[in-house]
Amino acid sequence: MAGLIKREDIDEVRQRTDIKEVVDGYVTLKSAGIGSFKGLCPFHDERSPSFHVRPQVGTYHCFGCGEGGDVISFLQKMDHTTFSETVEKLAHRINYTLRYEDGGTGPRREDVGKRQRLLDAHKVAAEFFREQLQTPGAAAAREFLSGRGFDQAAAEHFAVGYAPQGWDGLLKHLTGRGFSQDELRLTGMFSGGSDGSDGRNSRIYDRFRGRLIWPIRDLTGATIGFGARKLYEDDQGPKYLNTPETVLYKKSQVLYGIDLAKRDIARSRQLVVVEGYTDVMACHLSGIQTAVATCGTSFGTDHIKIARRLLSDDGTGGEVIFTFDGDEAGQKAALRAFEEDQRFVAQTYVAVEPSGADPCDLRLSHGEGAVRELISSRRPLFEFAIKATLKKFNLDTIEGRVSALRAAAPVVAEIKDPAIRPGYSRELAGWLGMDVEDVARAVAGAVKRGQAGAAGKTGRERDQQGRGQDHPNRGGQQPQARDWQGSNRSPNRQGGWNEAGASRRQADGHAGAPPYDQAAQHFYRDGDQHGDFPSYGPESGQVPAPEPAYPRPDLRDPVVRLEHQALEVAIQQPGLLDANQWEQFMQARFLAPMHVAVHGAVRAAGVSGATPSQWVETIRQEVPEELRSFVSELAVTPLPAQNDDALRLYCRGILNRMQDLQITHLKADKLGQLQRMDPAADPEAFQQINRELMELEMQRRALRSE
């Protein structure tokens, strides 16, 4: 039974994983100062590197697009995997055994090991097939590619290969690389017969022989199966032969080209579904790099789940474009796709070339521009479905038109956007030659019947889609307060942190709530010197102008800039601050609203006992969601130091300046008190404040002498 991964194991995986090593698999990183690396952002197009990684704090941030987080969130976004899948992948990477809550289990270690062996076998096989494509025996394969407009560079880009005609070429190659026949039987790359009394397959031979080979990969880029096209007339097998169902390969869950297209799909929020491997190649080479294809099956529910994750299908945009051949089979495929249309929030379209040519043929006969034009000429899928429905009836007779209306009205009723539906009701009336009001009534009736049917369904499926372990704190359990070990490395509760501040945050309703003084700022009008609450409300009839809750700090202000630098030091180098510095920092007064919120989160992370591996991520989770990118920015901004000694001096200097600023604030408060006092009325209190002023001045001089 699957369960939630224990929080301490998540923290351990995060701590043990080198974020730079992981990011290096996707981004070329170069040194950007002590403990900092930068490269071109994988989440948006840019020419100058603005993507920074800080391995010491386990955080990345892009100063261009604002993406940021830890190694888990990075892999989630790059590979489009769930939180649990990502943690399990990282745990396997470092050979760590995860534990699960409430007796739940994850993948067994032996199963993970077997799966990796299968992946390794596929990787070696893919390399073998690619090498074979350059041999003299692969002339027919090269001619096939050339005849469809694909040169050697295209073949290499898509890792196309060739399976030699012999019965055991791949078998010998893999057994020579240390794979046993028992392992290879599980890959789907081999066939075998039974000649023993126990029914066990004693002999296996290559499944793919004399065929052009396309590797089929998952979202992470790992080869999990193959598609093979026959080349020779004496081949008695089917035109296309794919890997059968295996532990790795589930045809209802794989999309050819998804490894190459995933980044562009996520970036442009467009998915193009074509019918074959060569169509994917033709689209990508024509600039349509969001194209994928199903592998021996129609586009179904499991494919949609993958597509929705890539598209961020949340109702804020995105489009899915299906391309089908213009023949009867293609029309049937389009109608099957329309049946799944309601599972998408994104708008669905269909692109069919009038002559019936597929993207590969279109590129070959009319060039790459024709492929791009085909995709741009897309029509809404429901329009295609309506017209395909009408083709089934004889519209020259009254009976045929009435039957067509009865069949087409439910199709119009399924249009998701109610603002578009009336327009297609009018279009349908025109296509049928019927009164608009009659058609509108038929569509309205179909809508009501659809709503009545939907009302009877439970929300179980939606709930299940919404469940998941999105964050280690999921489930409502707050981390137990515990000390960090060693005051010279990190803050601890004995060091005198301001726990009252954390208690006040918890009293506000949740641990991530901003301190009251910051929250109150949102109620003050600009220029209101007294801080009185404005009289907004039903009685006043006034509506407050929308203002950003957290305006970007103006770093031209030297005080705000110092606050910013102090937060960078506290987040990036907590181990360089001693107990006294932490006490002073935690009691400091910040002015910029964004700084106030982050300062409160740092205090809360300290009180909760966050360990070094949890430090930055805990702070990120303590601030409002709109400030999490800002925390990542603070965590990766390079500090102006070229070596460890300079770094220590810089951090100490910033904290001393921050303490100097706080002393200035306190002195101003004390001087204000003196000005309001009558020395004769309370001479003892007057003298006490003077002594406190002298002590503050001595502290400031000591700081400045450093």
N, C-alpha and C positions, 0 to 999 in steps of 0.2 A: 504494500500500500504506500503510495506516495505521500510525503508529508513535508512540512515546512523545515527548511534547513536551520539548524541551531544557530543562533546569532553569533555565539563565540566562534563557531567554525567559519562563518562568513568573514568575521574580522580576521581570523587567522589566515584565510586564503588571500584576503586583501593585503595583509601585511607581508606575506611571503612572496607575493607576485611582484616582479619588477615591471612597473608600468612602462618604462622605456623599452624594455625587451618586447613587450606586447605591441606597443605602438609602432615600433620599428618594422613590424610585419606589414604595416599599412602606409607608413609615412617615413620618408627619409629625413632623419633628424640630424642637426648639426649643433655643436656647442654654442650656447648663448650666454656664457658667463658661468660662474661657479654654481654647480648643481642645477643648471638650467639648460634645456635643449629646445630647439625650435625647428619648424618645417612648414611646408604648405598644408593648409587645412584640408582634411579629407571631407569636410562637411559643406564646403562651398568653394567656388572657383576663385582663385586669387593668384597674383603673380609674385607678390612679395610675401615671405613667410610671416604669418601672425599667429601661428599655432604653437603654443608653448607647453612643455612638459617638465614637471619638477618631480623626479623620482623620489627625492627625500621625503616629500609630503604626499606622494602617490596621487598627484592631481594633474589634470591637463586643462587648458583653457585657450580658446581662440579669441583674440582681441578684435577680429574682424566680424565674426557672426555671433559671438557670445556663447558658443557651445562650451560646456565644461563639465567636469565631474571626476570620478575615480576610474580605476581600471575596469570595474564591472560595468559602469554605465558606458564606457567607451566601446567595449565589445558588444554590448547590447545594441548600440546604435549602428555599429559597423556590420555586425553579422545578423542583426534583426532577430535576435533570440530573446527568450524570456529571462527574467532575473535568475530563476532557478537553473535553467539550462546553462546560463553563462557561468554561474558559480560552480556548477558541476564540471564544466569544461576546464575552468581554471584549476579546480582541485585536481583533476586528472593530470593537468599539465605539470603540477608540482608534486604529484604522487601523494596526495593528501586524502585521507578517508573522511568523508563527511558523515555527520550524525543528524538525525531528523527528529522533530518533535512528535510526541504522542505515539511513539512506536512506529512511525512511518519509516519508509525506506527509500533509497534512491537506487540508481543503477549499481549492481554488484561489481566489485573490483574485477572478478574474473570475466564478467560480461564486457566490462569496459576494455579489458585486455584483448578479448577475442575480437571486439569491434575494431580496435586499432589494428590488429593483424589483417583484418579484411580490408581496411582502408589502405594499409601499406601494400597489400597485394594489388589493389586497383591502381595505386600510384605507379608501381613498377610496370604493370601491364600497359598503362597509358603511355609510358615512356617507350616501351617495346613497340607498340603500334606506330608511334610517331617515327621511330627510327626506320621501321619497315617501309614507310611511305617513300623513302628515298632510295630503296633498293631496285634493281632491274625488274624484279618480279612484280612490282607495283605499278607498272606502266599503265595498266587499264585504270587504276585508281586516279593517277595523275591526269589522264586524259578526261576522265569523268569530271574532275574539278575544273579543268581548263575549259571544257565544253560548256560549263555553266558560269564562266566568268570569274573563277577564283584562281588567283596565282599562288605561288609558294608562300608569300608573306601572309595571305589570308589563311592558308592552311595552317601555318604556324601559329597565327593569332588565336585560332579556334582549336588548336591542338588536334587537328584531324590526323588520323592515322590509317594504317592498312593492316588487315589480318592476313597473313600468308595462307596459301592454299593447303598446306600440309595439315595433318591431323593433330600434331602435337608440338607445333612450334612454340606457342605460348606456354604449354605445359612444361616443356623442357626448360624454358627460360625461367619460369617461376620456381620450379623445384630446384634448379641450380642456384637460386637466390635464397634457398633455405625454407621455402614453404612446403608443408606436407600436403599430400593429396587429400587428407581429411579436411584440412583447412580450405583447400581450393574448391572442394565440393560445395562449400557454403557461399562461394562468391557469385555463382550464376554465370561465370565465364566458361564453364565446362559442362559437357553432357556425358552421360554414362549409361551403361547397361548393367543388368544384374545377371551374373552367371554362377552365383553361389547358392547353396541350399538355404542359407539364412536370409537370402533376398538382398544382401548388401551389395551396393555398386562396387565392383572390384576393379573396373577399368573406367577411366575417364578420358575424354578427348576434347579438343578445342571446340567450343560452341560456335565461334565466329571464324569462318574460313573463306578466304578469297573475297573479302568484303571491305568496303570503305567504312572506317570507324570514326564515330564521334563520341568523345567522352562526355558523360552526363554527370554534372557536378551539383553539389548542394550549395546552400547560401554561403558557406564558409570557403568554397572553392575546392573542397575535397571531392575526388572522383568516386562515385558510388555505383556507377553502371555504365553501359555503353549502348549506343544505337548503331546498327550496321546495315548498310545498303548493298544489295547484291550487284555484282559487276559482270558475271559470266552467264551465258545462256544455259550451261549445263547445271547451274545451281538450281536445285529443285525446291529450295526453301522460299519463304515469302520475300516480297520485294524489300521490306524493312523487317529486321529482326532485332528486338531489344532484349536487354537483360531481364530474366524473369523475376518474380517477386523474391526478394531476399531480406535478410536482416537489415541491410543498408538501403535497398532499392524498393520503394513503394511507388508504383507508377501514378497513383492518384495524388501523390504528394510532391512530385518532382516536376520541375519546369526547366527545359533545356535553355541554356543561356542566362539563367538567373544569376550566376556568379559574376558574369560580365555586366549585366544590366542593373543589378540591385542599387548601385550608387546613383545612377542616372534616374532610376524610377523614384527613389526617395527624394532626389533633388528637384526633379521636374514635376513630380506627382502625376506621372503618366505611365500607363502600362499598355503595351501593344502585344496582343496575343495573335500569333501566326500559326500555321499548320505544320510546318516541317523544319528540319535542321537547316536546309539550304535557304529557306525563307528568313530564318533568324540571321544567318550570315549576310544575306543580301541587304536586310534592313540595317544592320549595324554598319556595314560598309557604306551605306547610303546616308548615314547620319542619324538614323532612327535607332539610337542605342538603348531604347527601353523595350526592345522586342524580345519575347520569349516564346517557347512552344511547348505544348504538352507532348508526352512521350507515349504514344500508343493508346491514348484514352482521351475522352472529351474533357473540357474544362469544367471541373466540378467543385464541390464544397471545400475540399481540402486545399485545392489550388487558390480558392478565394480567400481562405484564411491567411495564406502566405502573402497574397497580393495586398490585402487590407493592411497587414503589418508594414509592408514596404511603402504603401501609399499614405500612411497615417490617415486612414479613411475614417475621419471623425466629423464629416459634414462641412468642413471648411474648404473644400475644393478637391481637385483630382479628377482624373478621367481614365477610363478603361476602354481601349479600342480593339475590337475584334476584326480580324481580316479573314475572309473565307473565300473559297473558290466560288465562282458564279454559277456552278452547276447545282443540281438538285441536292447532292450530298452537302454542299456548302451551305445551302439554305437551311437544311435540317440542322446543321451544326449551329447556325446562327439562332435558330429558334430554341435549341437546347440551352444556349447561352442566355437567351432572354428569360428562360425559366428560372435562372439563378440570379437575375438582375437585382431582385429585391434584397439580396444579401449584401449588396454594395450600397454605401451612402454616396460614393462618387458617381458621377454621370457616366453612363455606358453608351458606347457608340459602335457602329459597324462601318467598315470600309470595304467595299466590293468593287473590283475593277470591272467596268461594263463588258469587256471582252472575255472576262473570266480568268485572266492571267493572274498567277500568284506573284508575290514580291520578287522571287528569284527570276521567273520568266520576264517579268516587267523590267527588271534591271538589265537583263541580258539584251532585251529587244529595244528598249527605249532609254536606258541609262538610269543613273542613280536619282536624277531629278524626278523621274516618273514615280519612283517609290515614295519619295517625300510628298509628291502631289497626291498620291493615293491616300496616304495617312491624313493629309490636311483636308481631304474631301470627305471625311467621315460624316456619317449621318447618325442621329440618335437611334439607338437600337430599337426603341419602341416604334419609331416610324417604319423601320424595316419590318418589324414583326407585324404591324398593322397591315402593310401592303402584302406581305407574304400570306397573311390570313385571308385577305380578300381574293387572292389568286385561286383559292380553292372553290370559289362559287361563280356561277354564271350571273354576272351583274346585268345582263340584258333582260332578265325576267324579274318581275316583282318578287316572286318567291325566293329567287336567288339573292336579291338585295336584302330582303328581310332576314334570311338565314345568315348572310354576311354580317349584318348589323348585330345579330345576337352573338355571333362569334367574336366580332371585333370590339364590341363595347367593353368586355372585361379587360381586353388588352389596354385600351385607353384608360380604364379605371386604375390600372396598375402604375400609371405614371406617377412618380414620387412627388413631383413639384405640382401642387394644386393650382399654381398660377399658369402653368403651361397646359394643363389638362383641357380647359375650355377651348384653347386654340386648336388642339388636335381633334376635339369633338367637331369643330367647324370644318377642319380638313377632311375628317371622315365623312361628314355630310356631303361635302363636295365630291369626294371620290365615289360615293354611293348614289349621288343625285337625289338625295332625300332632304326633307325639311330639317333645318338645324335644330329646332326645338324637339323634334322626335328623337333625334340622335342624342341630344343633351339629356333627355329623360332616360334613355336607355343606359347611358354612361353613369348617370346619377344612381340609377338602380343598381348597377354593377358595383359602384363604390360602396353603397350601403350594405350589399351582401358581403363584400370583402371585409368591411369593418366588423360586421357581425361575426364573421368567421374568425377574424383576428382576436376579437374580444374573448373568445372561448379558449384561446391558447394561454398557457402559463408563460411566465417570464423566465422559466428555468434555463433555457439555452442562453438568454442574454446574461443571466446571472453568472453562469459558468464561464462565459467569455470574459466577464468582468473580473472573475476571481484570479488570483495569482499572487505570488510572493514578490511584490514589486520593490520591497525595501526591507532590510533586516529588522526594522522596528515594527513591522507589520504585526497586527494581532493585539495591539494596545499595551504590550509590555514595555515599560520604561526601563532603561538600563539602571542597574543597581549602582549607587554611589560607592566608589572605591578609590583609594589613593593611587597616584602614580608613584612608582618606586624611585626614590632619590630626588631630593629637592634641587640638586644641582643640574638635573636633567630636565625636570619638568615640574609644573605646579602641583601642589597637593593641598589638602584641606587644612593641614596644620599650619600651612604658610600664611593663613590669615585672609583667605579669599572672602569677598563680600557675599556671604551666603544669604544675607537679608535680601540682596538684589534678586537672587534666584527665587526666593520664597515669594517675593512680590510678583515675579513673572508667572509663577504657578498659580497665584491667586487670580491673575488676570484670565484664567480659563484653560491655558495649556502651556506646556513647557516652552513652546516656541513663541509665545506672545511677547511683543516689544514692551520695554519698561513703560510705566505709566507716563513719565515725563515726555517720552517720545510720542506715545499714542495720543496724548493730549494736544500735541502740536497740530494734529490733523483737524482739530476743531477751531483753531484760532484763525481769524481773518488776518490777511497781510496788513500790517500797520496797526494792529490792535495791541497797544502797549500794555494794557492791563490784563490781557489774557481772558477777557470775558467771553463766554460762549455766545456765538451769534444766534439770533432768534429765527433760525430756520425751522420750518415745520408747517403743518397744515394751516395753523393760524396766521402765520406771516404771509403766506402766499408767495414766498420767495423760494427759488431753487438755487442752491449753491453752484457756482461755476466749477466744473471738474478740474481738479488740480492733481498732479502726480503725487502719490503718497510718499514716494522716495525720489526726489529730484537728484540728478547726478551731482555729486560733490564738485564744487568749483575749486580746483587745485591751484588756482591763481592766488587764493586766499592762503597766506602762510600758515594760519592756524589749522585750517581744514587740511592743508597738505601734510602737516605734521601728524594730524590724526590718522590720515591715510597711511603714512609711513609706519606709524606705530602698530596699526592693525596688520600690515604686511609682516612686520617682525614677529608679532605674537602668533600669527597663523603659520608662518613658514619655519620659524626657529624657536619653538617653545622651550626646547631643551637648553637654550643659551641664557634664559632668564632665571635668576635666583628667586628665592621665596620673597625677598623684600621687593624686588622689581615687579613680581606678579601681584603682590598686594597693592602696590601703588597703581599698577595698570588697571586692576579690577575696580579700584575706587575712583578712577579718572572720570572726568566729565567730558563727554563728547557733544559736539554741536550739530554737525551735519546729520540729517535724519537717517541716511543710509549707514553712516558710521555708528550711530546710536544703536541701530538694530543689530549690526554685526557685533558690536561690543557686547551687547546683551547676550548674543548667541555664544560668544567666547566664554563669558562668565558661566552660562548654563552648561557648556561642554566641560568646563573645568570642574564644576560642582558634581556633575554626573559621573566623574571619574573616567572620562574618555582616555583610552590608551593612545600611544603615538600613532598606531595604525588606524585608529578610529577618528583621530583629532579633526582633520579637515572635513571629513564626511559628516561627522556629528555637528559641526558648526553649520555646514550647508543645510542639514535637515532642521536646524533650530531657527533659521531665518525664514521669512515668508518666501514662497516659491519664486516670486519675481526677483529676489535678491540672491538666489543660489549661484547664478552665473557670476555675480559680483564677488561672491566669496571665492569662487574658483580663480577669478582674475587676481584677487589679492594673494592667493596661494602660489601663483606661478610668475608674478611680476619679478623679473631679475633684480636682485638687490645689488647696489653699486659696490661690489667688493670682488677682488681678484684672487684672494686666497682666504684660508680659514681665519688667520689672525686679523686680516682686514674686516672680515665678516663679523667677528666678535666685537671689534671696536665700533663698527657701524651700528650694530644692534644696541650696544651699550649706550652709544651716543644718542640714538633716537629715543630710547627709553628715558635717558636723563633729561633730554629736552622736553619730553612729554611731562615728566615730573616737575620740571621747572615751570612749565605752563600751568600745571595744576596749582603750584605754589602761588603763582601770580593771581589765579582765580581766587584762591583762599585769602590772600592778602587784600584783594579788592573787597571781598566780603567783610573781612575784619575792619578795614578802614571805614566801610559804610556803617558798620555797627558803632564805631567810635564817634562818627559824625552825628549819629542820632542819639547818643547818650549824653546825659548830664553828669559830669565827673563828680560834682558835689553830692548828687543824689545817691550814687552807688560807686564810691571810690574803689572798693575792692574789685568789682567787676571790670571797672575801667582799667585798673592795673593788670588784671588777668589777661585782658585782650591785648594790652601792650606787650606783655611777656610772650604771648602767642605770636604776635607779629615779629618779635625779635627772634624767636625760634625758627619761624618760617624763613626769615632773612638769612639766618645762619645756614639753614638747609640749602637754600638757593646758592649761597656763596660756595658751599662745599661741592655742590653739583657742578657749578661753573668752573671750579678749579680743576675738575677732572677733564 
